[in-house]
Structures are given as structure tokens and as C-alpha cells.
Amino acid sequence: MSNEEFEVVPLPDGAGASTATKKTWPAVVVLVVVALAAAFITWLFMDIMDKKQEAAHPWSPVAEITDTTFDPAVWGENWPKQYEGYMATSEMDPNNKVANTDPSVPEDTREFKTRSKLAIEPRLVSIWKGYAFSVEYNEPRGHAYMLDDQKYVKRMTDFNQPGACLNCHSSVPEVVNALNPDDPADGWAQMNKLPYSEVVQHAGGPIGCIDCHDPATMKLRVTRPAFIEGIRAVKALEGIEDYDVNRDATNQEMRSFVCGQCHVEYYFKGEGKTLTFPWTKGLTVDDAIAYYDEIGFSDFEHATTGAKVIKAQHPDFETWSQGIHADNGVTCADCHMPYKRDGAAKISDHQVRSPMLDNASINAACLTCHHSSEDEMRGRVETIQNRWGDAKDVAFTAVQGLLDDLEQMKGSVDQATLEKAYDFQRKAQFMVDYSVSENSRGFHAPGYSLAVLNAATDYARAGQLALRGVDVDIQRTPDSYDIKPVDRPGPK
């Protein structure tokens, strides 16, 4: 080892501290990062837990809801987003909006109503000649207007109608409770048979939350006895006995069943005017005709021809049940009340409207299943509806031709020939009415709807031939309407 002397040179001031800092700052950074990560993970965990709680309990009770809470505004205190959608049913399509310049009674203070279907399709007046619908019949609009639009239409103000008409235009639990709070069955029976002008005084408003929801659980429920009995008959045809819709239906089924309480074909049975669905033979238009023929029911006698005919109502549920969407489990609510997000909660849009009104509704209702664009979906729907419109015009021309021939020839043919022609008129007229009164313009079941209109044309032409001595026997089978469109998925 060398004996050289080494000079000790002192470090500059702070140099030792700098070196120490350089050695410790990575540890400090790591601690800060770990602390921030821990804080973030804690926040994320708490946020996830909060959202899980929010999703599991998407509402906080503010108001007490009972079986006699009929005012939707009270329900809205607990479910404000759903109530907001419900109130939005008052928004009108500007293309369907006309000024109410000819109110039928002084009490009618509506500023607007909708376009007249009789003006759009005058041949409706021909098939309903002698019946109240030939006086005034308008396009439908949102649920907010359902009671006023019925109260002030001329077929109500100018004719004596039964209270049974309120089944589809008012909050039925409210009316029933007013008539007999201790016995709902008796209250409903009274509502059906009493005069409309008397019963409507108990209707506080249109359909409300209580018509579709159990106030204790908020589960969907059916409140119309006619649907409860009707769907029991349908299920019996499927081999399911003693079916109770409120006990046995799934939640997804209920998303159509609650709509099917009103958007259906029906008639008023017997002296009690009991609202009844003609479903004991099935849900097709042929099943309905067979039912009415069997019991000998007619709504009115045609003023020009003298035939005893049937007036169709609004068979949206029955038509939907024959289509590809029903076959694939797609419900009324999936399209007309699509789900949307409210924070972590998933709620149904309670505006209840056509998905075709704008791109946002097409996106929410259609593009959850269809791999397509808004414009393509709108085009597909318009194509279906335009084809239906063409078939409707052909059917109406044929039915009008039969009505004209009957008017001219009924005095010159024997009674047996006349009865054959009457039967063809009854079927043809009901079928075209059935398809036109259904509100989707063919979309709910495209193949089925075209087949119904084609059958109407067939029956009408057969009636014209019968008047000329040509015996025509049209046989229809349960498979007559087994025509389903193929849904082509778009690009993925």
C-alpha cells in the first residue's frame, strides 16, 4: 500500500443533502402513487357499491302509495323519471295536429285534436254506414288525451253509449272504486252497463300508474277483467288450464299483456254490456269471425245493404301475436317503451310512442337488436307500411264494389243468394276494418296483415260473383296466415 498522503477536500454546502434526496425521492413518489391508487380503488369500490344499491333500489319512497292512489302525480313523487315520461305523452306529432274548430259540445275546450280518419279514407264511411263510427273517427294520439278524445267525439256526444267504453279510455280502478269500493267485480259490472254519460263522471283522468302496476311491489299487473278471462281462454287452447295472468305470466310477457288490456278487439256481451274478448277460438281474424258467427253477434245492420255486420276495434295485440317480433319474445314495451339508463338504474321510457318519430327512438327501440342504421330501419318500416297501404286500397276497392252491387241488385236476387252475398260482405268488411283499425299500418305482423287484406279482397269479389249466380266456396285453414317475414341481420 502506498504511503502517499491524501488531501481531504470538503464537499460544497448542501451536496450531502442533495445526494440523500436523490436516494429518497423515488420512495416518496412510490408512496404517493400507492396512496393515490388506494384512494382511487376505495372511491371506485364505494361508487360501485352505491350504484349497486341504486340499481337494486332505484327509488326512495316519498309518498305513500295504496290501492286507492289514483293520481299519477302522487306516484311521480316516488318515480319522477317515469312520471316525466308519462306526462310527455301529451306531446303531439305536428303532422297529426289540427285545430279543434268544430267542438261537438260546449264543454269541449280542446285546442287541438287529430286528423280525421274518415277524411283520409272516405270508404270507411261506406262500410260503417248506419253506425256511430261513420260520424267521427280520428287518428289516435298520446295516452294523456285518451279520455277527453273519447268524451268529446261525436259518436259519444250524439249517441247513447254504455259505460263499457271507458274500459280502454280511463283509469278503470278509479271508476270501479267509485261505483263499489267494497266489491270490485260489482263495480266493474256497473261500469259496463250504466250509461256512459253517467259513469264518465267518476273518471278522473286517463290511464294511470295504478292501471299497470301493483302499488305494493311496483310489479306489472293486469287490472282489466276482460283480459284476465280472455288470456285464460287462449292459454286453455295451448293446454294450460286455470291460467291466472297475474300469477303465472313472466315479467317479459307482462310487458305485452298490460298493453293488451286495451289494444285489442272486443265486444259488449249481453244486456250487461260486459266487455268481452272473442278469444275462445284463438287470436286470428278468422277466429274472431268464427266466434261471432257462432254466437250470432253483429254490431249493426248496414244502412245501405241490410247485412248484419261487425265493427272491428283496435286489434294491435292480436296482430302483434301473429308476427315475427312476438315469435322472438319482443314485447310491446320493448319497442314503444324501450329501456333507458337513469344513472345506474334501468327504467322504461313511459312516453309510450312510435319508435319511428325520430332517430333517437329508432336507436333505443330498434338498434338494440338490429345491426343497422336509423335511416335503413326507417326505410324498412316505410316499405312494409307502403306495401300494406297498396293492399289496403285494393281491398277497399273490392269491398266498395260489393257494397255498390248489393245496393243495386238486392231487390232482384232471391233471398238465398242475398244471404250468401251478405255473409261475404260481413267477412270482407270486418277483415279490412280489422286491418285498418289496427294502428301499425301493417308493421306489427307484415305477412299476416297482407294476408288479411288479401282475404278481404277475396271475400268481396266472391260476394259480387254470388250476386251473379256464381257459387264460390272459400276455404280458409289455420295455416292461412302462417306467413312470416325473414329478418335479415345487417352488417356487423
C-alpha positions in Angstrom: 0.0 0.0 0.0 1.3 3.4 -0.9 2.3 5.9 1.9 1.1 8.8 -0.1 -0.9 11.4 1.8 -4.4 12.1 0.7 -5.9 15.6 0.9 -9.3 15.6 2.3 -11.4 18.1 0.2 -14.6 19.2 1.9 -17.9 18.9 -0.1 -19.7 22.1 -1.1 -22.6 23.2 1.2 -25.7 21.0 0.6 -24.1 18.4 -1.5 -24.7 15.7 1.1 -28.3 16.6 1.4 -28.7 16.6 -2.4 -27.4 13.1 -2.6 -29.7 11.9 0.2 -32.6 13.5 -1.6 -31.7 11.8 -4.8 -31.8 8.5 -3.0 -35.1 9.1 -1.2 -37.4 10.8 -3.8 -38.3 7.6 -5.7 -39.6 6.1 -2.5 -41.7 9.2 -1.8 -43.1 9.1 -5.3 -44.0 5.4 -4.9 -45.7 6.2 -1.6 -47.7 9.0 -3.2 -48.7 6.8 -6.1 -49.7 3.9 -3.8 -51.7 6.3 -1.7 -53.5 7.8 -4.7 -54.1 4.3 -6.1 -55.5 3.2 -2.8 -57.7 6.3 -2.7 -58.9 5.7 -6.2 -59.7 2.0 -5.6 -61.5 2.9 -2.4 -63.6 5.6 -4.3 -64.2 3.1 -7.1 -65.3 0.4 -4.7 -67.7 2.9 -2.9 -69.0 4.1 -6.2 -69.7 0.6 -7.4 -71.4 -0.2 -4.1 -73.5 3.0 -4.4 -74.6 2.1 -7.9 -75.4 -1.4 -6.9 -77.6 -0.1 -4.2 -79.1 2.5 -6.6 -79.8 -0.3 -9.2 -81.3 -2.6 -6.5 -83.4 0.3 -5.0 -83.9 2.8 -7.9 -86.4 4.8 -5.9 -86.8 6.2 -2.5 -90.3 6.3 -1.0 -91.5 9.8 -0.6 -95.3 9.4 -0.9 -97.4 6.5 0.4 -98.9 4.5 -2.5 -102.0 2.4 -1.9 -104.8 0.7 -3.9 -106.7 4.0 -3.9 -103.8 6.2 -5.0 -105.3 7.1 -8.4 -103.5 10.3 -9.2 -100.3 9.6 -11.2 -98.7 12.8 -9.8 -98.5 11.2 -6.3 -96.8 8.2 -7.8 -94.5 10.6 -9.6 -93.1 11.8 -6.2 -91.5 8.3 -5.9 -90.8 7.7 -9.5 -90.1 11.2 -11.1 -88.4 9.9 -14.3 -91.3 7.5 -15.1 -93.8 10.3 -14.4 -91.9 12.7 -16.6 -92.2 10.2 -19.4 -95.9 9.7 -18.7 -96.5 13.4 -18.9 -94.7 13.5 -22.2 -97.5 11.5 -23.8 -99.1 14.9 -24.2 -96.6 15.8 -26.9 -98.3 15.7 -30.3 -96.9 14.8 -33.7 -97.2 18.1 -35.6 -98.1 16.2 -38.8 -101.2 14.9 -37.0 -102.3 18.1 -35.3 -105.4 20.1 -36.3 -107.3 22.9 -34.7 -110.5 21.9 -32.9 -112.7 24.3 -34.8 -115.9 22.3 -34.5 -116.4 21.2 -30.9 -119.4 18.8 -30.5 -120.4 20.2 -27.1 -119.7 23.5 -25.2 -117.7 21.5 -22.6 -115.2 20.6 -25.3 -112.4 23.1 -24.8 -109.6 21.1 -26.5 -107.5 23.5 -28.6 -106.3 20.7 -30.9 -107.3 17.2 -31.9 -106.0 14.8 -34.6 -106.8 14.3 -38.3 -110.0 12.6 -39.3 -109.5 9.1 -40.5 -112.8 9.4 -42.3 -111.4 12.3 -44.4 -108.2 10.3 -45.1 -110.1 7.2 -46.0 -113.8 8.1 -47.0 -114.6 4.4 -47.8 -114.7 3.9 -44.0 -117.9 5.8 -44.1 -119.3 3.4 -46.6 -118.6 0.2 -44.6 -119.9 1.8 -41.4 -123.0 3.4 -42.8 -125.7 3.4 -40.2 -123.2 3.2 -37.3 -121.8 5.8 -35.0 -118.2 5.4 -36.2 -119.3 6.9 -39.6 -119.9 10.2 -37.9 -116.5 10.9 -36.4 -113.4 8.8 -36.2 -109.9 10.3 -35.7 -106.3 9.3 -35.6 -105.1 8.3 -32.2 -102.7 10.3 -30.0 -100.9 10.0 -26.7 -102.4 8.5 -23.5 -102.7 11.9 -22.0 -105.6 12.6 -24.3 -107.4 9.2 -24.3 -110.3 10.3 -22.0 -111.0 13.7 -23.5 -110.7 12.4 -27.0 -113.4 9.9 -26.2 -115.7 12.1 -24.2 -116.0 14.7 -26.9 -116.0 12.7 -30.1 -119.4 12.9 -31.8 -120.1 9.2 -31.6 -120.2 9.7 -27.9 -121.9 13.0 -27.6 -124.5 12.3 -30.3 -125.3 8.7 -29.4 -126.2 6.8 -26.3 -123.2 4.6 -25.4 -122.6 2.3 -22.4 -120.1 2.9 -19.7 -118.2 -0.2 -21.0 -116.5 2.2 -23.4 -114.4 3.5 -20.5 -112.5 0.2 -20.2 -109.9 1.5 -22.6 -110.1 5.2 -22.1 -109.9 5.8 -18.3 -108.3 4.6 -15.2 -110.6 1.7 -14.5 -109.6 1.1 -10.9 -110.7 4.6 -10.0 -114.1 4.2 -11.7 -114.7 0.8 -10.2 -113.8 2.0 -6.7 -116.2 4.9 -7.1 -119.0 2.6 -8.0 -118.4 0.0 -5.4 -115.3 0.3 -3.1 -116.2 -3.0 -1.3 -116.8 -5.2 -4.4 -114.6 -4.5 -7.5 -116.4 -7.2 -9.5 -119.8 -5.5 -8.9 -118.2 -2.1 -9.5 -116.9 -3.3 -12.9 -120.3 -4.8 -13.8 -122.0 -1.5 -13.0 -119.4 0.5 -15.1 -120.1 -1.7 -18.1 -123.9 -1.5 -18.1 -124.6 2.1 -16.9 -124.9 4.9 -19.4 -121.6 6.4 -20.5 -122.8 9.9 -19.6 -123.3 8.8 -16.0 -120.2 6.6 -15.5 -117.8 9.1 -17.0 -118.4 11.4 -14.1 -116.4 9.0 -12.0 -113.4 9.1 -14.4 -110.8 11.4 -13.0 -108.4 11.1 -15.9 -106.8 8.7 -18.5 -105.0 5.5 -17.7 -102.6 5.9 -14.8 -99.8 4.1 -13.0 -102.3 2.1 -10.9 -103.7 0.5 -14.1 -100.5 -1.4 -14.8 -98.6 -1.5 -11.5 -99.1 -3.2 -8.2 -98.8 -0.3 -5.7 -97.2 -2.5 -3.1 -94.5 -4.1 -5.2 -94.5 -2.0 -8.5 -94.7 -5.2 -10.4 -96.7 -5.2 -13.7 -100.2 -6.4 -13.3 -103.4 -6.7 -15.4 -106.4 -4.8 -14.0 -109.0 -5.4 -16.8 -111.2 -8.5 -16.1 -111.8 -8.9 -19.8 -108.1 -9.6 -20.5 -107.8 -11.9 -17.5 -110.6 -14.0 -18.9 -109.5 -13.7 -22.5 -105.9 -14.8 -22.0 -107.2 -17.7 -19.8 -109.1 -18.9 -22.8 -106.1 -18.5 -25.1 -103.9 -20.5 -22.7 -106.5 -23.2 -22.4 -106.2 -23.7 -26.2 -102.5 -24.3 -25.6 -103.3 -26.9 -22.9 -102.7 -24.7 -19.9 -105.6 -24.9 -17.6 -106.7 -22.4 -14.9 -104.2 -19.7 -16.1 -104.0 -16.6 -13.9 -102.2 -13.9 -15.7 -101.2 -12.0 -12.6 -99.9 -15.2 -11.0 -98.4 -17.1 -13.9 -97.1 -14.6 -16.5 -93.4 -13.7 -16.7 -92.3 -10.1 -16.4 -91.4 -10.2 -20.1 -94.9 -11.5 -21.0 -96.5 -8.8 -18.9 -94.7 -6.1 -20.9 -97.2 -7.0 -23.7 -100.1 -8.2 -21.6 -100.6 -4.8 -19.8 -100.9 -3.2 -23.3 -103.2 -6.0 -24.4 -105.7 -4.9 -21.8 -106.8 -2.1 -24.2 -105.2 -2.5 -27.6 -107.5 -5.4 -28.7 -110.6 -6.5 -30.5 -113.7 -6.7 -28.2 -117.4 -6.5 -28.0 -120.1 -5.8 -25.3 -121.8 -9.0 -24.3 -125.5 -9.2 -23.4 -127.7 -6.8 -21.6 -125.0 -6.2 -19.1 -122.7 -4.8 -21.9 -119.9 -6.9 -20.4 -116.6 -6.1 -22.1 -115.5 -9.4 -23.7 -112.6 -10.5 -25.9 -113.6 -13.1 -28.6 -110.6 -15.3 -27.9 -112.1 -18.7 -27.1 -111.1 -20.0 -30.6 -107.8 -18.2 -30.9 -106.3 -14.8 -31.8 -106.6 -14.5 -35.6 -109.2 -12.6 -37.5 -110.7 -15.8 -38.7 -111.0 -17.0 -35.1 -112.9 -13.8 -34.2 -115.3 -14.2 -37.1 -116.0 -17.8 -36.2 -116.6 -16.7 -32.6 -119.1 -14.0 -33.7 -120.8 -16.3 -36.2 -121.3 -19.0 -33.5 -123.0 -16.7 -31.0 -124.9 -14.8 -33.7 -123.4 -11.4 -32.8 -123.5 -8.3 -35.0 -122.7 -4.7 -34.1 -125.2 -3.2 -36.5 -127.2 -3.6 -39.7 -125.6 -1.9 -42.7 -127.9 1.1 -43.7 -127.5 0.5 -47.4 -127.3 -3.2 -47.9 -129.1 -4.5 -44.8 -126.4 -7.0 -43.9 -125.7 -7.7 -40.2 -122.1 -6.8 -39.8 -119.3 -6.5 -37.3 -117.2 -3.4 -36.3 -113.6 -4.1 -35.6 -111.9 -2.2 -32.8 -108.1 -1.9 -32.5 -106.6 -5.4 -32.5 -103.0 -4.4 -32.0 -102.3 -7.2 -29.5 -103.8 -9.9 -31.7 -102.0 -8.7 -34.8 -98.6 -8.4 -32.9 -99.1 -12.0 -31.7 -99.0 -13.2 -35.3 -95.7 -11.5 -36.2 -92.0 -12.2 -36.1 -91.4 -10.0 -33.1 -93.9 -11.9 -30.9 -92.3 -15.2 -32.1 -88.9 -13.9 -30.9 -90.2 -12.7 -27.5 -90.1 -9.0 -28.4 -92.8 -7.2 -26.4 -94.9 -4.1 -27.0 -92.8 -2.3 -24.3 -89.5 -3.3 -25.9 -90.5 -1.1 -28.9 -92.9 1.5 -27.5 -91.3 1.9 -24.0 -87.7 0.9 -24.6 -85.3 0.7 -21.6 -83.1 3.7 -20.9 -80.5 4.5 -18.2 -81.0 6.8 -15.3 -77.7 6.7 -13.5 -77.2 3.1 -12.5 -80.9 2.3 -12.8 -82.6 0.9 -15.9 -86.1 2.2 -16.5 -88.7 2.0 -19.2 -89.5 5.1 -21.2 -93.1 5.9 -20.2 -93.7 8.3 -23.1 -95.2 5.3 -25.0 -94.9 6.3 -28.6 -94.0 5.1 -32.1 -90.3 4.2 -32.5 -90.4 6.0 -35.9 -90.8 9.5 -34.6 -87.1 10.3 -34.6 -83.6 8.8 -34.8 -83.2 8.7 -31.0 -86.3 6.5 -30.6 -85.3 4.3 -33.5 -81.9 3.8 -31.9 -83.4 2.9 -28.5 -86.1 0.7 -29.8 -84.8 -1.0 -32.9 -81.0 -0.9 -33.0 -80.6 -2.8 -29.7 -81.4 -5.9 -31.8 -80.9 -4.9 -35.4 -77.4 -4.2 -36.7 -78.4 -1.4 -39.0 -78.6 2.4 -39.2 -81.5 4.6 -38.3 -82.2 5.5 -41.9 -82.1 1.9 -43.0 -84.6 0.9 -40.3 -86.9 3.8 -41.2 -86.8 2.7 -44.8 -87.6 -0.9 -43.9 -90.6 0.1 -41.9 -91.8 2.5 -44.6 -91.5 -0.2 -47.2 -93.7 -2.6 -45.1 -96.3 0.1 -44.5 -96.4 1.2 -48.1 -96.9 -2.4 -49.3 -99.7 -2.7 -46.7 -101.2 0.6 -48.0 -101.3 -0.8 -51.5 -103.1 -3.9 -50.4 -105.5 -1.9 -48.3 -106.5 0.2 -51.3 -107.1 -3.0 -53.4 -109.2 -4.5 -50.6 -111.2 -1.3 -50.1 -111.9 -1.1 -53.8 -113.3 -4.7 -53.8 -115.4 -4.1 -50.7 -116.8 -0.9 -52.1 -117.6 -2.8 -55.3 -119.6 -5.4 -53.3 -121.5 -2.7 -51.4 -122.4 -0.9 -54.7 -123.6 -4.2 -56.3 -125.7 -5.1 -53.2 -127.3 -1.7 -53.2 -128.2 -2.1 -56.9 -129.1 -5.8 -57.0 -130.5 -6.8 -53.6 -134.1 -6.3 -54.9 -133.6 -8.6 -58.0 -132.0 -11.7 -56.4 -133.6 -14.4 -54.3 -133.1 -14.5 -50.5 -130.7 -17.4 -50.6 -128.4 -15.6 -53.0 -128.7 -12.4 -51.0 -127.7 -14.2 -47.7 -124.6 -15.6 -49.4 -123.6 -12.1 -50.5 -124.4 -10.8 -47.0 -122.0 -13.3 -45.5 -119.3 -12.4 -47.9 -119.8 -8.7 -47.0 -119.7 -9.5 -43.3 -116.3 -11.2 -43.6 -114.8 -8.8 -46.2 -115.9 -5.7 -44.4 -114.7 -7.0 -40.9 -111.3 -8.0 -42.3 -110.5 -4.7 -44.0 -111.8 -2.9 -40.9 -109.7 -5.1 -38.7 -106.5 -4.3 -40.5 -107.2 -0.5 -40.8 -108.3 -0.1 -37.2 -105.0 -1.8 -36.1 -102.6 1.1 -35.6 -99.3 -0.2 -37.1 -100.3 0.1 -40.8 -99.2 -3.5 -41.3 -95.9 -3.4 -39.3 -96.8 -5.5 -36.3 -97.2 -8.6 -38.5 -96.4 -7.8 -42.1 -97.1 -11.1 -43.8 -100.2 -11.7 -41.7 -101.6 -8.2 -42.3 -101.2 -8.6 -46.1 -102.9 -12.0 -45.9 -105.8 -10.4 -44.0 -106.3 -7.7 -46.7 -106.0 -10.3 -49.5 -108.7 -12.4 -47.8 -110.9 -9.3 -47.6 -110.4 -8.8 -51.3 -111.2 -12.4 -52.0 -114.4 -12.4 -50.0 -115.6 -9.2 -51.5 -115.1 -10.5 -55.1 -116.8 -13.7 -54.1 -119.8 -11.7 -52.9 -120.0 -10.0 -56.3 -119.9 -13.3 -58.1 -122.5 -14.8 -55.7 -124.9 -12.0 -56.7 -124.4 -13.0 -60.3 -125.2 -16.7 -59.7 -121.6 -18.0 -59.4 -121.2 -20.2 -56.3 -117.9 -19.6 -54.7 -116.7 -21.5 -51.6 -113.6 -20.0 -50.0 -111.9 -22.4 -47.6 -109.5 -21.0 -45.0 -107.3 -23.1 -42.8 -105.4 -22.4 -39.5 -102.3 -22.1 -41.7 -103.8 -19.4 -43.9 -101.8 -16.7 -42.1 -98.6 -18.7 -41.5 -96.6 -16.1 -43.5 -93.6 -14.7 -41.6 -91.0 -12.3 -43.0 -87.4 -13.2 -42.8 -85.4 -10.7 -40.7 -82.1 -10.1 -42.5 -79.4 -9.0 -40.0 -77.3 -6.1 -41.2 -73.6 -5.9 -41.3 -71.8 -6.5 -38.0 
